[in-house]
Amino acid sequence: MEKRIRHTLASTFDAEVAETARLDNLGGHASLRIYWRIHLPLELHPPRVYPRGESTLMAMVLPEGADPFESAEGLSDDSPSPERMPFVDVQHFLADIGMPVPSIDRVDMERGVLFLEDLGDELFEDAVLAAHGDDGVADLYRQAIDLLVRFQCAVHRSQQKGSSDCIAFERRFDAELLRWELDHYLEWGLEAQLGKEAVEPVADEISACFDRIVSELLELPQTLVLRDYQSRNIMRKKDTWILIDFQDALVGPFVYDLVALLRDSYIELPDRSIEPLVDYYAARGAAEGLSWCDDVDAVRRAFHLQTVQRKLKDAGRFIFIDREKGNPDFLDYYEPSIQYVRNALEHLDGFEDLAEVLASVEPAW
């Protein structure tokens, strides 16, 4: 992998830069992509001119032989095959509509290496953990909600001007994909842990509830969603919050990214903080002309409904990553995800049956 990066450095700059640059492997978290920080040499004669005048770059490196167009997340069978790498395609769209995203300095498809702007090390998660008191945390989340509303408004304006050719608009959370994510929980969250025999007596009842969830989610206003808008996918550089994970963007329920943010697997906000932040989103969205934010009660219901779908999927995913990928790092987030679901169902009229059946079989309930 390091050899591939140095080859791309040589073709981007020159052999001396490639040979003398220092590379730090930063890993890849839950992604198949591995990130490296490149420390570009400064004491060269003549001096080299680097992008933005900065002495570091980030390298996004795909595993050897990996399909650069493949999504790590599920997609509908009807999703089109992209003509260019989704990360690059969506980055271009987001930059065009004025959203803060890292610059792409080089795309080397032959070697599976991309050079990106180095945003530093401060994640939104880091800022929240360092914040002072509830007021400090709430202020940070209001900043993230402001960025989300800005994104949704920018997308709305771009659609009013004409359809975009970005791949994200050709993919959507249709009934098939929403249901697949719920079934992912059924398969890995329940059957893999308890055995199919233990789940079979309640499988039909769970399935009927899942159908109702999917049906109601599809009736919500739909817009472009980033899909994983959470504390480890927002970074701060020079006092600006920047989006870093958007390659799986697609059209889905308007509230999806708000759920990803406020029901994050990595930061557990106290329940008392959630409703004020959901209401803040509704107020900010309504003020900016997002019609789906006009009814705060509808926004609250949509938030809780999407929480059930998203966090069941996450719970199943954590078991899948452990059992199929050999990575147990996310198992600690299983129980909090189920508790998010439990809390959401307590706020949802019409899904008492799902709460009862999950209480009878889910180990983390």
TORKOL-4160 file (C-alpha; in steps of 0.2 Angstrom, whole numbers, padded with zeros to 4 digits, m for minus):
365
<pt num="1" X="0000" Y="0000" Z="0000"/>
<pt num="2" X="0014" Y="0012" Z="0004"/>
<pt num="3" X="0022" Y="0008" Z="m0012"/>
<pt num="4" X="0007" Y="0013" Z="m0022"/>
<pt num="5" X="0006" Y="0029" Z="m0012"/>
<pt num="6" X="0024" Y="0033" Z="m0017"/>
<pt num="7" X="0021" Y="0029" Z="m0035"/>
<pt num="8" X="0006" Y="0041" Z="m0035"/>
<pt num="9" X="0017" Y="0054" Z="m0027"/>
<pt num="10" X="0030" Y="0052" Z="m0040"/>
<pt num="11" X="0018" Y="0055" Z="m0054"/>
<pt num="12" X="0010" Y="0069" Z="m0045"/>
<pt num="13" X="0026" Y="0078" Z="m0040"/>
<pt num="14" X="0042" Y="0070" Z="m0043"/>
<pt num="15" X="0053" Y="0055" Z="m0038"/>
<pt num="16" X="0062" Y="0065" Z="m0025"/>
<pt num="17" X="0046" Y="0070" Z="m0016"/>
<pt num="18" X="0040" Y="0052" Z="m0017"/>
<pt num="19" X="0056" Y="0045" Z="m0009"/>
<pt num="20" X="0058" Y="0058" Z="0005"/>
<pt num="21" X="0039" Y="0060" Z="0010"/>
<pt num="22" X="0035" Y="0053" Z="0027"/>
<pt num="23" X="0019" Y="0042" Z="0028"/>
<pt num="24" X="0009" Y="0039" Z="0043"/>
<pt num="25" X="m0005" Y="0025" Z="0042"/>
<pt num="26" X="m0020" Y="0031" Z="0051"/>
<pt num="27" X="m0031" Y="0016" Z="0048"/>
<pt num="28" X="m0049" Y="0015" Z="0041"/>
<pt num="29" X="m0061" Y="0014" Z="0056"/>
<pt num="30" X="m0076" Y="0004" Z="0049"/>
<pt num="31" X="m0072" Y="0007" Z="0031"/>
<pt num="32" X="m0062" Y="m0004" Z="0019"/>
<pt num="33" X="m0053" Y="0012" Z="0014"/>
<pt num="34" X="m0037" Y="0015" Z="0023"/>
<pt num="35" X="m0031" Y="0033" Z="0026"/>
<pt num="36" X="m0013" Y="0039" Z="0027"/>
<pt num="37" X="m0006" Y="0056" Z="0031"/>
<pt num="38" X="0008" Y="0061" Z="0019"/>
<pt num="39" X="0021" Y="0073" Z="0026"/>
<pt num="40" X="0028" Y="0082" Z="0011"/>
<pt num="41" X="0046" Y="0086" Z="0011"/>
<pt num="42" X="0050" Y="0105" Z="0014"/>
<pt num="43" X="0069" Y="0105" Z="0012"/>
<pt num="44" X="0071" Y="0102" Z="m0006"/>
<pt num="45" X="0080" Y="0113" Z="m0019"/>
<pt num="46" X="0072" Y="0120" Z="m0028"/>
<pt num="47" X="0057" Y="0121" Z="m0016"/>
<pt num="48" X="0041" Y="0112" Z="m0022"/>
<pt num="49" X="0024" Y="0120" Z="m0023"/>
<pt num="50" X="0011" Y="0110" Z="m0014"/>
<pt num="51" X="m0008" Y="0111" Z="m0015"/>
<pt num="52" X="m0015" Y="0126" Z="m0004"/>
<pt num="53" X="0003" Y="0129" Z="0001"/>
<pt num="54" X="0001" Y="0115" Z="0014"/>
<pt num="55" X="0014" Y="0103" Z="0019"/>
<pt num="56" X="0003" Y="0088" Z="0022"/>
<pt num="57" X="m0010" Y="0078" Z="0011"/>
<pt num="58" X="m0021" Y="0064" Z="0015"/>
<pt num="59" X="m0021" Y="0048" Z="0005"/>
<pt num="60" X="m0037" Y="0037" Z="0003"/>
<pt num="61" X="m0031" Y="0020" Z="m0002"/>
<pt num="62" X="m0042" Y="0006" Z="m0008"/>
<pt num="63" X="m0038" Y="m0012" Z="m0004"/>
<pt num="64" X="m0028" Y="m0021" Z="m0017"/>
<pt num="65" X="m0041" Y="m0027" Z="m0031"/>
<pt num="66" X="m0056" Y="m0018" Z="m0023"/>
<pt num="67" X="m0069" Y="m0012" Z="m0034"/>
<pt num="68" X="m0068" Y="0008" Z="m0033"/>
<pt num="69" X="m0087" Y="0009" Z="m0037"/>
<pt num="70" X="m0093" Y="m0003" Z="m0024"/>
<pt num="71" X="m0103" Y="0004" Z="m0009"/>
<pt num="72" X="m0099" Y="m0003" Z="0009"/>
<pt num="73" X="m0118" Y="0000" Z="0012"/>
<pt num="74" X="m0132" Y="m0009" Z="0005"/>
<pt num="75" X="m0140" Y="m0002" Z="m0011"/>
<pt num="76" X="m0156" Y="m0006" Z="m0021"/>
<pt num="77" X="m0154" Y="m0018" Z="m0035"/>
<pt num="78" X="m0161" Y="m0004" Z="m0046"/>
<pt num="79" X="m0146" Y="0007" Z="m0042"/>
<pt num="80" X="m0137" Y="0012" Z="m0058"/>
<pt num="81" X="m0118" Y="0008" Z="m0060"/>
<pt num="82" X="m0108" Y="0024" Z="m0057"/>
<pt num="83" X="m0097" Y="0030" Z="m0071"/>
<pt num="84" X="m0085" Y="0037" Z="m0059"/>
<pt num="85" X="m0080" Y="0034" Z="m0041"/>
<pt num="86" X="m0095" Y="0039" Z="m0030"/>
<pt num="87" X="m0084" Y="0048" Z="m0018"/>
<pt num="88" X="m0077" Y="0059" Z="m0032"/>
<pt num="89" X="m0094" Y="0061" Z="m0040"/>
<pt num="90" X="m0103" Y="0067" Z="m0024"/>
<pt num="91" X="m0089" Y="0078" Z="m0019"/>
<pt num="92" X="m0090" Y="0087" Z="m0035"/>
<pt num="93" X="m0108" Y="0090" Z="m0032"/>
<pt num="94" X="m0107" Y="0096" Z="m0014"/>
<pt num="95" X="m0093" Y="0108" Z="m0019"/>
<pt num="96" X="m0103" Y="0115" Z="m0033"/>
<pt num="97" X="m0118" Y="0119" Z="m0021"/>
<pt num="98" X="m0106" Y="0127" Z="m0009"/>
<pt num="99" X="m0104" Y="0114" Z="0004"/>
<pt num="100" X="m0088" Y="0112" Z="0014"/>
<pt num="101" X="m0079" Y="0096" Z="0008"/>
<pt num="102" X="m0061" Y="0091" Z="0007"/>
<pt num="103" X="m0053" Y="0096" Z="m0009"/>
<pt num="104" X="m0047" Y="0081" Z="m0020"/>
<pt num="105" X="m0030" Y="0084" Z="m0027"/>
<pt num="106" X="m0027" Y="0068" Z="m0037"/>
<pt num="107" X="m0037" Y="0053" Z="m0042"/>
<pt num="108" X="m0026" Y="0038" Z="m0047"/>
<pt num="109" X="m0038" Y="0025" Z="m0052"/>
<pt num="110" X="m0025" Y="0013" Z="m0058"/>
<pt num="111" X="m0017" Y="0012" Z="m0041"/>
<pt num="112" X="m0033" Y="0015" Z="m0031"/>
<pt num="113" X="m0025" Y="0030" Z="m0022"/>
<pt num="114" X="m0033" Y="0047" Z="m0020"/>
<pt num="115" X="m0025" Y="0062" Z="m0013"/>
<pt num="116" X="m0036" Y="0073" Z="m0002"/>
<pt num="117" X="m0034" Y="0090" Z="0008"/>
<pt num="118" X="m0028" Y="0086" Z="0025"/>
<pt num="119" X="m0042" Y="0092" Z="0037"/>
<pt num="120" X="m0031" Y="0089" Z="0053"/>
<pt num="121" X="m0037" Y="0078" Z="0067"/>
<pt num="122" X="m0052" Y="0086" Z="0076"/>
<pt num="123" X="m0068" Y="0077" Z="0074"/>
<pt num="124" X="m0085" Y="0083" Z="0079"/>
<pt num="125" X="m0084" Y="0069" Z="0092"/>
<pt num="126" X="m0068" Y="0076" Z="0099"/>
<pt num="127" X="m0076" Y="0093" Z="0101"/>
<pt num="128" X="m0092" Y="0086" Z="0110"/>
<pt num="129" X="m0081" Y="0076" Z="0122"/>
<pt num="130" X="m0071" Y="0092" Z="0126"/>
<pt num="131" X="m0086" Y="0103" Z="0128"/>
<pt num="132" X="m0090" Y="0111" Z="0145"/>
<pt num="133" X="m0107" Y="0106" Z="0151"/>
<pt num="134" X="m0124" Y="0103" Z="0143"/>
<pt num="135" X="m0124" Y="0120" Z="0135"/>
<pt num="136" X="m0108" Y="0118" Z="0127"/>
<pt num="137" X="m0113" Y="0101" Z="0119"/>
<pt num="138" X="m0130" Y="0108" Z="0114"/>
<pt num="139" X="m0121" Y="0123" Z="0105"/>
<pt num="140" X="m0111" Y="0111" Z="0095"/>
<pt num="141" X="m0126" Y="0101" Z="0090"/>
<pt num="142" X="m0135" Y="0117" Z="0085"/>
<pt num="143" X="m0120" Y="0120" Z="0074"/>
<pt num="144" X="m0121" Y="0103" Z="0066"/>
<pt num="145" X="m0139" Y="0105" Z="0063"/>
<pt num="146" X="m0136" Y="0122" Z="0055"/>
<pt num="147" X="m0125" Y="0114" Z="0043"/>
<pt num="148" X="m0137" Y="0100" Z="0039"/>
<pt num="149" X="m0151" Y="0113" Z="0036"/>
<pt num="150" X="m0139" Y="0123" Z="0025"/>
<pt num="151" X="m0135" Y="0106" Z="0015"/>
<pt num="152" X="m0154" Y="0102" Z="0013"/>
<pt num="153" X="m0158" Y="0120" Z="0007"/>
<pt num="154" X="m0143" Y="0120" Z="m0005"/>
<pt num="155" X="m0149" Y="0103" Z="m0012"/>
<pt num="156" X="m0167" Y="0110" Z="m0014"/>
<pt num="157" X="m0160" Y="0125" Z="m0024"/>
<pt num="158" X="m0150" Y="0115" Z="m0035"/>
<pt num="159" X="m0165" Y="0104" Z="m0039"/>
<pt num="160" X="m0175" Y="0119" Z="m0043"/>
<pt num="161" X="m0162" Y="0125" Z="m0056"/>
<pt num="162" X="m0163" Y="0108" Z="m0064"/>
<pt num="163" X="m0159" Y="0090" Z="m0061"/>
<pt num="164" X="m0141" Y="0085" Z="m0056"/>
<pt num="165" X="m0131" Y="0071" Z="m0065"/>
<pt num="166" X="m0124" Y="0066" Z="m0048"/>
<pt num="167" X="m0125" Y="0048" Z="m0045"/>
<pt num="168" X="m0133" Y="0051" Z="m0028"/>
<pt num="169" X="m0149" Y="0057" Z="m0036"/>
<pt num="170" X="m0151" Y="0040" Z="m0045"/>
<pt num="171" X="m0150" Y="0030" Z="m0029"/>
<pt num="172" X="m0164" Y="0030" Z="m0016"/>
<pt num="173" X="m0170" Y="0022" Z="0000"/>
<pt num="174" X="m0184" Y="0013" Z="m0009"/>
<pt num="175" X="m0195" Y="m0001" Z="0000"/>
<pt num="176" X="m0182" Y="m0014" Z="m0005"/>
<pt num="177" X="m0167" Y="m0006" Z="0003"/>
<pt num="178" X="m0177" Y="0000" Z="0019"/>
<pt num="179" X="m0183" Y="m0017" Z="0021"/>
<pt num="180" X="m0166" Y="m0025" Z="0018"/>
<pt num="181" X="m0159" Y="m0015" Z="0032"/>
<pt num="182" X="m0172" Y="m0020" Z="0044"/>
<pt num="183" X="m0170" Y="m0038" Z="0039"/>
<pt num="184" X="m0151" Y="m0036" Z="0042"/>
<pt num="185" X="m0156" Y="m0034" Z="0060"/>
<pt num="186" X="m0167" Y="m0049" Z="0060"/>
<pt num="187" X="m0154" Y="m0060" Z="0052"/>
<pt num="188" X="m0139" Y="m0054" Z="0063"/>
<pt num="189" X="m0146" Y="m0045" Z="0078"/>
<pt num="190" X="m0158" Y="m0059" Z="0082"/>
<pt num="191" X="m0156" Y="m0075" Z="0072"/>
<pt num="192" X="m0137" Y="m0075" Z="0073"/>
<pt num="193" X="m0137" Y="m0072" Z="0092"/>
<pt num="194" X="m0152" Y="m0082" Z="0097"/>
<pt num="195" X="m0154" Y="m0095" Z="0083"/>
<pt num="196" X="m0168" Y="m0096" Z="0070"/>
<pt num="197" X="m0179" Y="m0107" Z="0081"/>
<pt num="198" X="m0180" Y="m0094" Z="0094"/>
<pt num="199" X="m0185" Y="m0081" Z="0083"/>
<pt num="200" X="m0197" Y="m0091" Z="0071"/>
<pt num="201" X="m0212" Y="m0089" Z="0083"/>
<pt num="202" X="m0212" Y="m0070" Z="0082"/>
<pt num="203" X="m0204" Y="m0068" Z="0064"/>
<pt num="204" X="m0221" Y="m0065" Z="0055"/>
<pt num="205" X="m0226" Y="m0052" Z="0068"/>
<pt num="206" X="m0210" Y="m0043" Z="0067"/>
<pt num="207" X="m0211" Y="m0044" Z="0048"/>
<pt num="208" X="m0228" Y="m0036" Z="0048"/>
<pt num="209" X="m0221" Y="m0021" Z="0059"/>
<pt num="210" X="m0207" Y="m0019" Z="0047"/>
<pt num="211" X="m0218" Y="m0017" Z="0033"/>
<pt num="212" X="m0228" Y="m0004" Z="0041"/>
<pt num="213" X="m0212" Y="0006" Z="0046"/>
<pt num="214" X="m0206" Y="0005" Z="0028"/>
<pt num="215" X="m0223" Y="0011" Z="0021"/>
<pt num="216" X="m0223" Y="0026" Z="0033"/>
<pt num="217" X="m0205" Y="0031" Z="0029"/>
<pt num="218" X="m0209" Y="0031" Z="0011"/>
<pt num="219" X="m0223" Y="0043" Z="0014"/>
<pt num="220" X="m0212" Y="0056" Z="0021"/>
<pt num="221" X="m0204" Y="0070" Z="0011"/>
<pt num="222" X="m0189" Y="0064" Z="0002"/>
<pt num="223" X="m0172" Y="0073" Z="m0001"/>
<pt num="224" X="m0154" Y="0069" Z="m0003"/>
<pt num="225" X="m0147" Y="0062" Z="0013"/>
<pt num="226" X="m0128" Y="0060" Z="0016"/>
<pt num="227" X="m0132" Y="0043" Z="0025"/>
<pt num="228" X="m0119" Y="0044" Z="0039"/>
<pt num="229" X="m0120" Y="0061" Z="0046"/>
<pt num="230" X="m0112" Y="0058" Z="0063"/>
<pt num="231" X="m0099" Y="0063" Z="0075"/>
<pt num="232" X="m0084" Y="0054" Z="0066"/>
<pt num="233" X="m0089" Y="0061" Z="0049"/>
<pt num="234" X="m0088" Y="0079" Z="0052"/>
<pt num="235" X="m0071" Y="0088" Z="0055"/>
<pt num="236" X="m0066" Y="0105" Z="0060"/>
<pt num="237" X="m0052" Y="0115" Z="0051"/>
<pt num="238" X="m0050" Y="0133" Z="0054"/>
<pt num="239" X="m0066" Y="0135" Z="0063"/>
<pt num="240" X="m0076" Y="0127" Z="0049"/>
<pt num="241" X="m0086" Y="0111" Z="0050"/>
<pt num="242" X="m0082" Y="0100" Z="0035"/>
<pt num="243" X="m0091" Y="0084" Z="0028"/>
<pt num="244" X="m0080" Y="0069" Z="0025"/>
<pt num="245" X="m0091" Y="0054" Z="0022"/>
<pt num="246" X="m0103" Y="0056" Z="0008"/>
<pt num="247" X="m0100" Y="0043" Z="m0005"/>
<pt num="248" X="m0115" Y="0033" Z="m0001"/>
<pt num="249" X="m0127" Y="0048" Z="m0002"/>
<pt num="250" X="m0144" Y="0044" Z="m0010"/>
<pt num="251" X="m0162" Y="0050" Z="m0009"/>
<pt num="252" X="m0171" Y="0046" Z="0007"/>
<pt num="253" X="m0182" Y="0052" Z="0021"/>
<pt num="254" X="m0179" Y="0070" Z="0025"/>
<pt num="255" X="m0175" Y="0066" Z="0043"/>
<pt num="256" X="m0163" Y="0052" Z="0040"/>
<pt num="257" X="m0147" Y="0063" Z="0043"/>
<pt num="258" X="m0154" Y="0071" Z="0059"/>
<pt num="259" X="m0156" Y="0054" Z="0066"/>
<pt num="260" X="m0139" Y="0049" Z="0061"/>
<pt num="261" X="m0132" Y="0064" Z="0070"/>
<pt num="262" X="m0143" Y="0064" Z="0086"/>
<pt num="263" X="m0144" Y="0045" Z="0088"/>
<pt num="264" X="m0125" Y="0043" Z="0085"/>
<pt num="265" X="m0118" Y="0026" Z="0089"/>
<pt num="266" X="m0102" Y="0034" Z="0097"/>
<pt num="267" X="m0110" Y="0048" Z="0107"/>
<pt num="268" X="m0125" Y="0045" Z="0118"/>
<pt num="269" X="m0134" Y="0061" Z="0121"/>
<pt num="270" X="m0146" Y="0061" Z="0136"/>
<pt num="271" X="m0164" Y="0059" Z="0131"/>
<pt num="272" X="m0168" Y="0076" Z="0138"/>
<pt num="273" X="m0157" Y="0084" Z="0125"/>
<pt num="274" X="m0165" Y="0076" Z="0110"/>
<pt num="275" X="m0182" Y="0084" Z="0109"/>
<pt num="276" X="m0175" Y="0102" Z="0110"/>
<pt num="277" X="m0163" Y="0098" Z="0096"/>
<pt num="278" X="m0176" Y="0090" Z="0085"/>
<pt num="279" X="m0187" Y="0106" Z="0088"/>
<pt num="280" X="m0172" Y="0117" Z="0084"/>
<pt num="281" X="m0170" Y="0108" Z="0068"/>
<pt num="282" X="m0188" Y="0110" Z="0064"/>
<pt num="283" X="m0188" Y="0129" Z="0068"/>
<pt num="284" X="m0172" Y="0132" Z="0058"/>
<pt num="285" X="m0178" Y="0122" Z="0043"/>
<pt num="286" X="m0195" Y="0131" Z="0043"/>
<pt num="287" X="m0186" Y="0148" Z="0044"/>
<pt num="288" X="m0176" Y="0143" Z="0029"/>
<pt num="289" X="m0191" Y="0137" Z="0019"/>
<pt num="290" X="m0190" Y="0119" Z="0021"/>
<pt num="291" X="m0208" Y="0114" Z="0020"/>
<pt num="292" X="m0207" Y="0098" Z="0029"/>
<pt num="293" X="m0202" Y="0107" Z="0044"/>
<pt num="294" X="m0218" Y="0117" Z="0046"/>
<pt num="295" X="m0226" Y="0104" Z="0057"/>
<pt num="296" X="m0215" Y="0101" Z="0072"/>
<pt num="297" X="m0226" Y="0086" Z="0078"/>
<pt num="298" X="m0224" Y="0078" Z="0061"/>
<pt num="299" X="m0205" Y="0081" Z="0062"/>
<pt num="300" X="m0204" Y="0073" Z="0079"/>
<pt num="301" X="m0214" Y="0057" Z="0074"/>
<pt num="302" X="m0203" Y="0056" Z="0058"/>
<pt num="303" X="m0188" Y="0057" Z="0069"/>
<pt num="304" X="m0193" Y="0043" Z="0080"/>
<pt num="305" X="m0199" Y="0032" Z="0066"/>
<pt num="306" X="m0183" Y="0034" Z="0057"/>
<pt num="307" X="m0173" Y="0030" Z="0073"/>
<pt num="308" X="m0182" Y="0013" Z="0074"/>
<pt num="309" X="m0177" Y="0009" Z="0056"/>
<pt num="310" X="m0159" Y="0016" Z="0057"/>
<pt num="311" X="m0154" Y="0009" Z="0074"/>
<pt num="312" X="m0161" Y="m0008" Z="0071"/>
<pt num="313" X="m0150" Y="m0009" Z="0055"/>
<pt num="314" X="m0135" Y="m0002" Z="0065"/>
<pt num="315" X="m0137" Y="m0015" Z="0078"/>
<pt num="316" X="m0138" Y="m0029" Z="0065"/>
<pt num="317" X="m0123" Y="m0022" Z="0056"/>
<pt num="318" X="m0112" Y="m0022" Z="0072"/>
<pt num="319" X="m0115" Y="m0041" Z="0074"/>
<pt num="320" X="m0112" Y="m0043" Z="0055"/>
<pt num="321" X="m0095" Y="m0034" Z="0056"/>
<pt num="322" X="m0090" Y="m0045" Z="0071"/>
<pt num="323" X="m0095" Y="m0062" Z="0064"/>
<pt num="324" X="m0091" Y="m0059" Z="0045"/>
<pt num="325" X="m0077" Y="m0046" Z="0046"/>
<pt num="326" X="m0069" Y="m0052" Z="0062"/>
<pt num="327" X="m0070" Y="m0035" Z="0069"/>
<pt num="328" X="m0077" Y="m0034" Z="0087"/>
<pt num="329" X="m0074" Y="m0016" Z="0089"/>
<pt num="330" X="m0092" Y="m0011" Z="0087"/>
<pt num="331" X="m0100" Y="m0023" Z="0098"/>
<pt num="332" X="m0101" Y="m0011" Z="0113"/>
<pt num="333" X="m0113" Y="0000" Z="0102"/>
<pt num="334" X="m0125" Y="m0014" Z="0100"/>
<pt num="335" X="m0135" Y="m0011" Z="0117"/>
<pt num="336" X="m0135" Y="0008" Z="0115"/>
<pt num="337" X="m0143" Y="0006" Z="0098"/>
<pt num="338" X="m0157" Y="m0005" Z="0105"/>
<pt num="339" X="m0160" Y="0007" Z="0119"/>
<pt num="340" X="m0162" Y="0021" Z="0106"/>
<pt num="341" X="m0175" Y="0010" Z="0097"/>
<pt num="342" X="m0184" Y="0007" Z="0114"/>
<pt num="343" X="m0185" Y="0025" Z="0118"/>
<pt num="344" X="m0191" Y="0029" Z="0100"/>
<pt num="345" X="m0205" Y="0016" Z="0101"/>
<pt num="346" X="m0210" Y="0024" Z="0118"/>
<pt num="347" X="m0214" Y="0040" Z="0108"/>
<pt num="348" X="m0223" Y="0031" Z="0093"/>
<pt num="349" X="m0241" Y="0028" Z="0093"/>
<pt num="350" X="m0246" Y="0013" Z="0083"/>
<pt num="351" X="m0231" Y="0002" Z="0086"/>
<pt num="352" X="m0234" Y="m0004" Z="0103"/>
<pt num="353" X="m0234" Y="m0022" Z="0096"/>
<pt num="354" X="m0216" Y="m0020" Z="0089"/>
<pt num="355" X="m0211" Y="m0014" Z="0107"/>
<pt num="356" X="m0219" Y="m0029" Z="0115"/>
<pt num="357" X="m0212" Y="m0042" Z="0103"/>
<pt num="358" X="m0194" Y="m0035" Z="0104"/>
<pt num="359" X="m0195" Y="m0035" Z="0123"/>
<pt num="360" X="m0199" Y="m0053" Z="0122"/>
<pt num="361" X="m0184" Y="m0058" Z="0111"/>
<pt num="362" X="m0171" Y="m0044" Z="0110"/>
<pt num="363" X="m0157" Y="m0048" Z="0123"/>
<pt num="364" X="m0152" Y="m0030" Z="0125"/>
<pt num="365" X="m0170" Y="m0024" Z="0128"/>
